[in-house]
Amino acid sequence: MTDPTDYRTELELVNTAIAKVLQGGQDVTYDGKRVVKSDLDSLRKHRDTLVNRIERGDRGGVRVRRGVPIS
């Protein structure tokens, strides 16, 4: 199991990346070549995943629906 603090640290990094993309755009051009720095949609999806994992960890564990326990 991954430590929830790792998710929080990663979430901070993702939020920083999102802010940088919003401030400076997603792509730049060097010597006539277009370079994409980060994909905003991918960053946002990853942020949502991290938030869900953090919230799930704060509730105290895994949630099972209609599961059959294995012994």
PDB file of N, CA, C and O in Angstrom:
ATOM      1  N   MET A   1       0.846  -1.187   0.000  1.00  0.00           N
ATOM      2  CA  MET A   1       0.000   0.000   0.000  1.00  0.00           C
ATOM      3  C   MET A   1       0.889   1.246   0.000  1.00  0.00           C
ATOM      4  O   MET A   1       1.892   1.294   0.712  1.00  0.00           O
ATOM      5  N   THR A   2       0.532   2.225  -0.774  1.00  0.00           N
ATOM      6  CA  THR A   2       1.303   3.455  -0.866  1.00  0.00           C
ATOM      7  C   THR A   2       0.875   4.410   0.234  1.00  0.00           C
ATOM      8  O   THR A   2      -0.306   4.517   0.566  1.00  0.00           O
ATOM      9  N   ASP A   3       1.849   5.092   0.785  1.00  0.00           N
ATOM     10  CA  ASP A   3       1.607   6.057   1.859  1.00  0.00           C
ATOM     11  C   ASP A   3       0.803   7.238   1.308  1.00  0.00           C
ATOM     12  O   ASP A   3       1.175   7.820   0.290  1.00  0.00           O
ATOM     13  N   PRO A   4      -0.306   7.595   1.984  1.00  0.00           N
ATOM     14  CA  PRO A   4      -1.125   8.721   1.502  1.00  0.00           C
ATOM     15  C   PRO A   4      -0.352  10.033   1.411  1.00  0.00           C
ATOM     16  O   PRO A   4      -0.704  10.906   0.617  1.00  0.00           O
ATOM     17  N   THR A   5       0.707  10.180   2.224  1.00  0.00           N
ATOM     18  CA  THR A   5       1.490  11.412   2.127  1.00  0.00           C
ATOM     19  C   THR A   5       2.209  11.490   0.784  1.00  0.00           C
ATOM     20  O   THR A   5       2.461  12.582   0.274  1.00  0.00           O
ATOM     21  N   ASP A   6       2.541  10.322   0.205  1.00  0.00           N
ATOM     22  CA  ASP A   6       3.130  10.316  -1.134  1.00  0.00           C
ATOM     23  C   ASP A   6       2.141  10.869  -2.150  1.00  0.00           C
ATOM     24  O   ASP A   6       2.519  11.619  -3.050  1.00  0.00           O
ATOM     25  N   TYR A   7       0.875  10.496  -2.002  1.00  0.00           N
ATOM     26  CA  TYR A   7      -0.152  11.023  -2.900  1.00  0.00           C
ATOM     27  C   TYR A   7      -0.296  12.531  -2.720  1.00  0.00           C
ATOM     28  O   TYR A   7      -0.484  13.259  -3.694  1.00  0.00           O
ATOM     29  N   ARG A   8      -0.209  12.993  -1.494  1.00  0.00           N
ATOM     30  CA  ARG A   8      -0.330  14.437  -1.245  1.00  0.00           C
ATOM     31  C   ARG A   8       0.845  15.191  -1.857  1.00  0.00           C
ATOM     32  O   ARG A   8       0.667  16.267  -2.429  1.00  0.00           O
ATOM     33  N   THR A   9       2.036  14.631  -1.738  1.00  0.00           N
ATOM     34  CA  THR A   9       3.218  15.254  -2.336  1.00  0.00           C
ATOM     35  C   THR A   9       3.091  15.283  -3.856  1.00  0.00           C
ATOM     36  O   THR A   9       3.386  16.294  -4.492  1.00  0.00           O
ATOM     37  N   GLU A  10       2.654  14.172  -4.427  1.00  0.00           N
ATOM     38  CA  GLU A  10       2.464  14.107  -5.878  1.00  0.00           C
ATOM     39  C   GLU A  10       1.381  15.075  -6.320  1.00  0.00           C
ATOM     40  O   GLU A  10       1.497  15.698  -7.376  1.00  0.00           O
ATOM     41  N   LEU A  11       0.325  15.207  -5.517  1.00  0.00           N
ATOM     42  CA  LEU A  11      -0.758  16.138  -5.837  1.00  0.00           C
ATOM     43  C   LEU A  11      -0.232  17.574  -5.887  1.00  0.00           C
ATOM     44  O   LEU A  11      -0.622  18.347  -6.762  1.00  0.00           O
ATOM     45  N   GLU A  12       0.642  17.928  -4.963  1.00  0.00           N
ATOM     46  CA  GLU A  12       1.232  19.273  -4.976  1.00  0.00           C
ATOM     47  C   GLU A  12       2.017  19.507  -6.262  1.00  0.00           C
ATOM     48  O   GLU A  12       1.940  20.581  -6.858  1.00  0.00           O
ATOM     49  N   LEU A  13       2.773  18.496  -6.683  1.00  0.00           N
ATOM     50  CA  LEU A  13       3.554  18.619  -7.917  1.00  0.00           C
ATOM     51  C   LEU A  13       2.647  18.754  -9.138  1.00  0.00           C
ATOM     52  O   LEU A  13       2.920  19.550 -10.037  1.00  0.00           O
ATOM     53  N   VAL A  14       1.573  17.976  -9.165  1.00  0.00           N
ATOM     54  CA  VAL A  14       0.636  18.047 -10.291  1.00  0.00           C
ATOM     55  C   VAL A  14      -0.056  19.406 -10.322  1.00  0.00           C
ATOM     56  O   VAL A  14      -0.223  19.992 -11.392  1.00  0.00           O
ATOM     57  N   ASN A  15      -0.457  19.905  -9.168  1.00  0.00           N
ATOM     58  CA  ASN A  15      -1.097  21.228  -9.120  1.00  0.00           C
ATOM     59  C   ASN A  15      -0.140  22.318  -9.587  1.00  0.00           C
ATOM     60  O   ASN A  15      -0.557  23.260 -10.261  1.00  0.00           O
ATOM     61  N   THR A  16       1.142  22.199  -9.234  1.00  0.00           N
ATOM     62  CA  THR A  16       2.151  23.155  -9.690  1.00  0.00           C
ATOM     63  C   THR A  16       2.304  23.082 -11.205  1.00  0.00           C
ATOM     64  O   THR A  16       2.399  24.113 -11.872  1.00  0.00           O
ATOM     65  N   ALA A  17       2.326  21.866 -11.749  1.00  0.00           N
ATOM     66  CA  ALA A  17       2.438  21.698 -13.199  1.00  0.00           C
ATOM     67  C   ALA A  17       1.235  22.297 -13.913  1.00  0.00           C
ATOM     68  O   ALA A  17       1.380  22.941 -14.952  1.00  0.00           O
ATOM     69  N   ILE A  18       0.052  22.086 -13.355  1.00  0.00           N
ATOM     70  CA  ILE A  18      -1.169  22.657 -13.948  1.00  0.00           C
ATOM     71  C   ILE A  18      -1.074  24.181 -13.960  1.00  0.00           C
ATOM     72  O   ILE A  18      -1.394  24.819 -14.963  1.00  0.00           O
ATOM     73  N   ALA A  19      -0.639  24.757 -12.851  1.00  0.00           N
ATOM     74  CA  ALA A  19      -0.511  26.215 -12.761  1.00  0.00           C
ATOM     75  C   ALA A  19       0.482  26.742 -13.799  1.00  0.00           C
ATOM     76  O   ALA A  19       0.241  27.777 -14.420  1.00  0.00           O
ATOM     77  N   LYS A  20       1.594  26.033 -13.986  1.00  0.00           N
ATOM     78  CA  LYS A  20       2.591  26.471 -14.965  1.00  0.00           C
ATOM     79  C   LYS A  20       2.049  26.401 -16.386  1.00  0.00           C
ATOM     80  O   LYS A  20       2.327  27.277 -17.205  1.00  0.00           O
ATOM     81  N   VAL A  21       1.278  25.363 -16.676  1.00  0.00           N
ATOM     82  CA  VAL A  21       0.678  25.249 -18.006  1.00  0.00           C
ATOM     83  C   VAL A  21      -0.311  26.389 -18.219  1.00  0.00           C
ATOM     84  O   VAL A  21      -0.346  26.988 -19.294  1.00  0.00           O
ATOM     85  N   LEU A  22      -1.106  26.688 -17.210  1.00  0.00           N
ATOM     86  CA  LEU A  22      -2.093  27.758 -17.340  1.00  0.00           C
ATOM     87  C   LEU A  22      -1.428  29.126 -17.497  1.00  0.00           C
ATOM     88  O   LEU A  22      -1.955  29.998 -18.188  1.00  0.00           O
ATOM     89  N   GLN A  23      -0.277  29.313 -16.862  1.00  0.00           N
ATOM     90  CA  GLN A  23       0.423  30.597 -16.948  1.00  0.00           C
ATOM     91  C   GLN A  23       1.201  30.757 -18.242  1.00  0.00           C
ATOM     92  O   GLN A  23       1.273  31.850 -18.803  1.00  0.00           O
ATOM     93  N   GLY A  24       1.790  29.644 -18.718  1.00  0.00           N
ATOM     94  CA  GLY A  24       2.681  29.784 -19.859  1.00  0.00           C
ATOM     95  C   GLY A  24       2.256  29.051 -21.112  1.00  0.00           C
ATOM     96  O   GLY A  24       2.979  29.060 -22.109  1.00  0.00           O
ATOM     97  N   GLY A  25       1.129  28.434 -21.083  1.00  0.00           N
ATOM     98  CA  GLY A  25       0.686  27.691 -22.255  1.00  0.00           C
ATOM     99  C   GLY A  25       1.209  26.268 -22.249  1.00  0.00           C
ATOM    100  O   GLY A  25       2.103  25.925 -21.476  1.00  0.00           O
ATOM    101  N   GLN A  26       0.645  25.449 -23.114  1.00  0.00           N
ATOM    102  CA  GLN A  26       0.998  24.040 -23.152  1.00  0.00           C
ATOM    103  C   GLN A  26       2.152  23.741 -24.082  1.00  0.00           C
ATOM    104  O   GLN A  26       2.779  22.687 -23.971  1.00  0.00           O
ATOM    105  N   ASP A  27       2.442  24.645 -24.996  1.00  0.00           N
ATOM    106  CA  ASP A  27       3.510  24.338 -25.932  1.00  0.00           C
ATOM    107  C   ASP A  27       4.335  25.580 -26.235  1.00  0.00           C
ATOM    108  O   ASP A  27       3.889  26.714 -26.059  1.00  0.00           O
ATOM    109  N   VAL A  28       5.534  25.327 -26.690  1.00  0.00           N
ATOM    110  CA  VAL A  28       6.441  26.396 -27.102  1.00  0.00           C
ATOM    111  C   VAL A  28       7.078  25.971 -28.420  1.00  0.00           C
ATOM    112  O   VAL A  28       7.029  24.801 -28.801  1.00  0.00           O
ATOM    113  N   THR A  29       7.672  26.936 -29.103  1.00  0.00           N
ATOM    114  CA  THR A  29       8.339  26.638 -30.362  1.00  0.00           C
ATOM    115  C   THR A  29       9.815  27.000 -30.244  1.00  0.00           C
ATOM    116  O   THR A  29      10.166  28.129 -29.901  1.00  0.00           O
ATOM    117  N   TYR A  30      10.675  26.020 -30.535  1.00  0.00           N
ATOM    118  CA  TYR A  30      12.117  26.215 -30.536  1.00  0.00           C
ATOM    119  C   TYR A  30      12.634  25.911 -31.931  1.00  0.00           C
ATOM    120  O   TYR A  30      12.425  24.813 -32.446  1.00  0.00           O
ATOM    121  N   ASP A  31      13.303  26.869 -32.542  1.00  0.00           N
ATOM    122  CA  ASP A  31      13.880  26.675 -33.881  1.00  0.00           C
ATOM    123  C   ASP A  31      12.865  26.093 -34.860  1.00  0.00           C
ATOM    124  O   ASP A  31      13.193  25.216 -35.659  1.00  0.00           O
ATOM    125  N   GLY A  32      11.648  26.582 -34.793  1.00  0.00           N
ATOM    126  CA  GLY A  32      10.619  26.136 -35.713  1.00  0.00           C
ATOM    127  C   GLY A  32       9.962  24.809 -35.366  1.00  0.00           C
ATOM    128  O   GLY A  32       9.100  24.331 -36.104  1.00  0.00           O
ATOM    129  N   LYS A  33      10.363  24.213 -34.252  1.00  0.00           N
ATOM    130  CA  LYS A  33       9.777  22.934 -33.834  1.00  0.00           C
ATOM    131  C   LYS A  33       8.890  23.158 -32.620  1.00  0.00           C
ATOM    132  O   LYS A  33       9.283  23.810 -31.652  1.00  0.00           O
ATOM    133  N   ARG A  34       7.698  22.609 -32.692  1.00  0.00           N
ATOM    134  CA  ARG A  34       6.725  22.740 -31.594  1.00  0.00           C
ATOM    135  C   ARG A  34       7.008  21.670 -30.542  1.00  0.00           C
ATOM    136  O   ARG A  34       7.130  20.486 -30.857  1.00  0.00           O
ATOM    137  N   VAL A  35       7.109  22.108 -29.286  1.00  0.00           N
ATOM    138  CA  VAL A  35       7.347  21.195 -28.170  1.00  0.00           C
ATOM    139  C   VAL A  35       6.203  21.350 -27.181  1.00  0.00           C
ATOM    140  O   VAL A  35       5.924  22.455 -26.715  1.00  0.00           O
ATOM    141  N   VAL A  36       5.537  20.238 -26.860  1.00  0.00           N
ATOM    142  CA  VAL A  36       4.438  20.265 -25.896  1.00  0.00           C
ATOM    143  C   VAL A  36       5.019  20.013 -24.515  1.00  0.00           C
ATOM    144  O   VAL A  36       5.673  18.997 -24.281  1.00  0.00           O
ATOM    145  N   LYS A  37       4.774  20.951 -23.600  1.00  0.00           N
ATOM    146  CA  LYS A  37       5.315  20.824 -22.251  1.00  0.00           C
ATOM    147  C   LYS A  37       4.531  19.807 -21.436  1.00  0.00           C
ATOM    148  O   LYS A  37       5.115  18.872 -20.889  1.00  0.00           O
ATOM    149  N   SER A  38       3.258  19.970 -21.351  1.00  0.00           N
ATOM    150  CA  SER A  38       2.394  19.063 -20.599  1.00  0.00           C
ATOM    151  C   SER A  38       0.989  19.143 -21.165  1.00  0.00           C
ATOM    152  O   SER A  38       0.569  20.181 -21.676  1.00  0.00           O
ATOM    153  N   ASP A  39       0.282  18.054 -21.071  1.00  0.00           N
ATOM    154  CA  ASP A  39      -1.094  18.010 -21.534  1.00  0.00           C
ATOM    155  C   ASP A  39      -2.010  18.330 -20.368  1.00  0.00           C
ATOM    156  O   ASP A  39      -2.083  17.570 -19.402  1.00  0.00           O
ATOM    157  N   LEU A  40      -2.701  19.437 -20.454  1.00  0.00           N
ATOM    158  CA  LEU A  40      -3.542  19.909 -19.354  1.00  0.00           C
ATOM    159  C   LEU A  40      -4.615  18.898 -18.977  1.00  0.00           C
ATOM    160  O   LEU A  40      -4.859  18.673 -17.791  1.00  0.00           O
ATOM    161  N   ASP A  41      -5.253  18.293 -19.952  1.00  0.00           N
ATOM    162  CA  ASP A  41      -6.302  17.313 -19.653  1.00  0.00           C
ATOM    163  C   ASP A  41      -5.740  16.111 -18.894  1.00  0.00           C
ATOM    164  O   ASP A  41      -6.361  15.626 -17.948  1.00  0.00           O
ATOM    165  N   SER A  42      -4.576  15.635 -19.304  1.00  0.00           N
ATOM    166  CA  SER A  42      -3.950  14.502 -18.601  1.00  0.00           C
ATOM    167  C   SER A  42      -3.590  14.866 -17.171  1.00  0.00           C
ATOM    168  O   SER A  42      -3.785  14.068 -16.254  1.00  0.00           O
ATOM    169  N   LEU A  43      -3.067  16.066 -16.982  1.00  0.00           N
ATOM    170  CA  LEU A  43      -2.722  16.511 -15.631  1.00  0.00           C
ATOM    171  C   LEU A  43      -3.965  16.593 -14.749  1.00  0.00           C
ATOM    172  O   LEU A  43      -3.938  16.191 -13.586  1.00  0.00           O
ATOM    173  N   ARG A  44      -5.045  17.112 -15.307  1.00  0.00           N
ATOM    174  CA  ARG A  44      -6.280  17.224 -14.523  1.00  0.00           C
ATOM    175  C   ARG A  44      -6.855  15.854 -14.166  1.00  0.00           C
ATOM    176  O   ARG A  44      -7.342  15.657 -13.053  1.00  0.00           O
ATOM    177  N   LYS A  45      -6.802  14.917 -15.094  1.00  0.00           N
ATOM    178  CA  LYS A  45      -7.286  13.561 -14.806  1.00  0.00           C
ATOM    179  C   LYS A  45      -6.435  12.911 -13.717  1.00  0.00           C
ATOM    180  O   LYS A  45      -6.952  12.254 -12.814  1.00  0.00           O
ATOM    181  N   HIS A  46      -5.133  13.106 -13.820  1.00  0.00           N
ATOM    182  CA  HIS A  46      -4.234  12.538 -12.806  1.00  0.00           C
ATOM    183  C   HIS A  46      -4.496  13.175 -11.440  1.00  0.00           C
ATOM    184  O   HIS A  46      -4.463  12.494 -10.415  1.00  0.00           O
ATOM    185  N   ARG A  47      -4.757  14.488 -11.435  1.00  0.00           N
ATOM    186  CA  ARG A  47      -5.082  15.179 -10.187  1.00  0.00           C
ATOM    187  C   ARG A  47      -6.349  14.591  -9.561  1.00  0.00           C
ATOM    188  O   ARG A  47      -6.398  14.362  -8.352  1.00  0.00           O
ATOM    189  N   ASP A  48      -7.368  14.348 -10.383  1.00  0.00           N
ATOM    190  CA  ASP A  48      -8.615  13.774  -9.874  1.00  0.00           C
ATOM    191  C   ASP A  48      -8.376  12.383  -9.283  1.00  0.00           C
ATOM    192  O   ASP A  48      -8.943  12.037  -8.246  1.00  0.00           O
ATOM    193  N   THR A  49      -7.536  11.590  -9.947  1.00  0.00           N
ATOM    194  CA  THR A  49      -7.207  10.258  -9.433  1.00  0.00           C
ATOM    195  C   THR A  49      -6.511  10.359  -8.080  1.00  0.00           C
ATOM    196  O   THR A  49      -6.834   9.613  -7.156  1.00  0.00           O
ATOM    197  N   LEU A  50      -5.567  11.273  -7.963  1.00  0.00           N
ATOM    198  CA  LEU A  50      -4.847  11.441  -6.698  1.00  0.00           C
ATOM    199  C   LEU A  50      -5.785  11.896  -5.581  1.00  0.00           C
ATOM    200  O   LEU A  50      -5.693  11.415  -4.452  1.00  0.00           O
ATOM    201  N   VAL A  51      -6.685  12.820  -5.901  1.00  0.00           N
ATOM    202  CA  VAL A  51      -7.639  13.297  -4.898  1.00  0.00           C
ATOM    203  C   VAL A  51      -8.514  12.138  -4.419  1.00  0.00           C
ATOM    204  O   VAL A  51      -8.767  12.007  -3.222  1.00  0.00           O
ATOM    205  N   ASN A  52      -8.975  11.304  -5.342  1.00  0.00           N
ATOM    206  CA  ASN A  52      -9.788  10.146  -4.962  1.00  0.00           C
ATOM    207  C   ASN A  52      -9.013   9.195  -4.061  1.00  0.00           C
ATOM    208  O   ASN A  52      -9.549   8.695  -3.072  1.00  0.00           O
ATOM    209  N   ARG A  53      -7.755   8.947  -4.401  1.00  0.00           N
ATOM    210  CA  ARG A  53      -6.936   8.048  -3.582  1.00  0.00           C
ATOM    211  C   ARG A  53      -6.700   8.623  -2.191  1.00  0.00           C
ATOM    212  O   ARG A  53      -6.722   7.891  -1.202  1.00  0.00           O
ATOM    213  N   ILE A  54      -6.476   9.917  -2.113  1.00  0.00           N
ATOM    214  CA  ILE A  54      -6.277  10.559  -0.810  1.00  0.00           C
ATOM    215  C   ILE A  54      -7.547  10.475   0.020  1.00  0.00           C
ATOM    216  O   ILE A  54      -7.498  10.139   1.203  1.00  0.00           O
ATOM    217  N   GLU A  55      -8.685  10.780  -0.596  1.00  0.00           N
ATOM    218  CA  GLU A  55      -9.960  10.721   0.123  1.00  0.00           C
ATOM    219  C   GLU A  55     -10.273   9.307   0.581  1.00  0.00           C
ATOM    220  O   GLU A  55     -10.761   9.109   1.694  1.00  0.00           O
ATOM    221  N   ARG A  56      -9.996   8.322  -0.262  1.00  0.00           N
ATOM    222  CA  ARG A  56     -10.241   6.931   0.103  1.00  0.00           C
ATOM    223  C   ARG A  56      -9.361   6.536   1.291  1.00  0.00           C
ATOM    224  O   ARG A  56      -9.807   5.827   2.193  1.00  0.00           O
ATOM    225  N   GLY A  57      -8.130   6.993   1.283  1.00  0.00           N
ATOM    226  CA  GLY A  57      -7.226   6.707   2.396  1.00  0.00           C
ATOM    227  C   GLY A  57      -7.669   7.375   3.683  1.00  0.00           C
ATOM    228  O   GLY A  57      -7.496   6.813   4.764  1.00  0.00           O
ATOM    229  N   ASP A  58      -8.243   8.577   3.580  1.00  0.00           N
ATOM    230  CA  ASP A  58      -8.716   9.299   4.761  1.00  0.00           C
ATOM    231  C   ASP A  58      -9.939   8.636   5.381  1.00  0.00           C
ATOM    232  O   ASP A  58     -10.216   8.829   6.565  1.00  0.00           O
ATOM    233  N   ARG A  59     -10.682   7.850   4.583  1.00  0.00           N
ATOM    234  CA  ARG A  59     -11.859   7.164   5.122  1.00  0.00           C
ATOM    235  C   ARG A  59     -11.484   5.885   5.846  1.00  0.00           C
ATOM    236  O   ARG A  59     -12.315   5.276   6.520  1.00  0.00           O
ATOM    237  N   GLY A  60     -10.238   5.483   5.706  1.00  0.00           N
ATOM    238  CA  GLY A  60      -9.796   4.350   6.495  1.00  0.00           C
ATOM    239  C   GLY A  60      -9.712   3.024   5.775  1.00  0.00           C
ATOM    240  O   GLY A  60      -9.718   1.985   6.434  1.00  0.00           O
ATOM    241  N   GLY A  61      -9.634   3.004   4.475  1.00  0.00           N
ATOM    242  CA  GLY A  61      -9.402   1.732   3.823  1.00  0.00           C
ATOM    243  C   GLY A  61     -10.120   1.538   2.512  1.00  0.00           C
ATOM    244  O   GLY A  61     -10.603   2.479   1.882  1.00  0.00           O
ATOM    245  N   VAL A  62     -10.170   0.300   2.133  1.00  0.00           N
ATOM    246  CA  VAL A  62     -10.750  -0.075   0.847  1.00  0.00           C
ATOM    247  C   VAL A  62     -12.246  -0.261   1.000  1.00  0.00           C
ATOM    248  O   VAL A  62     -12.724  -0.756   2.021  1.00  0.00           O
ATOM    249  N   ARG A  63     -12.967   0.135  -0.009  1.00  0.00           N
ATOM    250  CA  ARG A  63     -14.411  -0.028  -0.017  1.00  0.00           C
ATOM    251  C   ARG A  63     -14.748  -1.124  -1.017  1.00  0.00           C
ATOM    252  O   ARG A  63     -14.300  -1.093  -2.163  1.00  0.00           O
ATOM    253  N   VAL A  64     -15.541  -2.091  -0.574  1.00  0.00           N
ATOM    254  CA  VAL A  64     -15.902  -3.216  -1.430  1.00  0.00           C
ATOM    255  C   VAL A  64     -17.414  -3.216  -1.609  1.00  0.00           C
ATOM    256  O   VAL A  64     -18.180  -3.081  -0.655  1.00  0.00           O
ATOM    257  N   ARG A  65     -17.811  -3.372  -2.861  1.00  0.00           N
ATOM    258  CA  ARG A  65     -19.241  -3.469  -3.168  1.00  0.00           C
ATOM    259  C   ARG A  65     -19.489  -4.818  -3.800  1.00  0.00           C
ATOM    260  O   ARG A  65     -18.826  -5.195  -4.766  1.00  0.00           O
ATOM    261  N   ARG A  66     -20.427  -5.530  -3.262  1.00  0.00           N
ATOM    262  CA  ARG A  66     -20.845  -6.845  -3.804  1.00  0.00           C
ATOM    263  C   ARG A  66     -19.663  -7.791  -3.980  1.00  0.00           C
ATOM    264  O   ARG A  66     -19.620  -8.574  -4.929  1.00  0.00           O
ATOM    265  N   GLY A  67     -18.732  -7.715  -3.085  1.00  0.00           N
ATOM    266  CA  GLY A  67     -17.559  -8.580  -3.191  1.00  0.00           C
ATOM    267  C   GLY A  67     -17.748  -9.881  -2.437  1.00  0.00           C
ATOM    268  O   GLY A  67     -18.526  -9.964  -1.486  1.00  0.00           O
ATOM    269  N   VAL A  68     -17.032 -10.878  -2.873  1.00  0.00           N
ATOM    270  CA  VAL A  68     -17.036 -12.166  -2.206  1.00  0.00           C
ATOM    271  C   VAL A  68     -15.671 -12.335  -1.556  1.00  0.00           C
ATOM    272  O   VAL A  68     -14.656 -12.366  -2.253  1.00  0.00           O
ATOM    273  N   PRO A  69     -15.631 -12.446  -0.220  1.00  0.00           N
ATOM    274  CA  PRO A  69     -14.323 -12.581   0.420  1.00  0.00           C
ATOM    275  C   PRO A  69     -13.636 -13.897   0.032  1.00  0.00           C
ATOM    276  O   PRO A  69     -14.279 -14.934  -0.136  1.00  0.00           O
ATOM    277  N   ILE A  70     -12.330 -13.816  -0.101  1.00  0.00           N
ATOM    278  CA  ILE A  70     -11.527 -14.995  -0.420  1.00  0.00           C
ATOM    279  C   ILE A  70     -10.757 -15.372   0.834  1.00  0.00           C
ATOM    280  O   ILE A  70     -10.107 -14.533   1.460  1.00  0.00           O
ATOM    281  N   SER A  71     -10.843 -16.676   1.198  1.00  0.00           N
ATOM    282  CA  SER A  71     -10.119 -17.074   2.392  1.00  0.00           C
ATOM    283  C   SER A  71      -8.821 -17.723   2.074  1.00  0.00           C
ATOM    284  O   SER A  71      -8.089 -18.118   2.982  1.00  0.00           O
TER     285      SER A  71
END
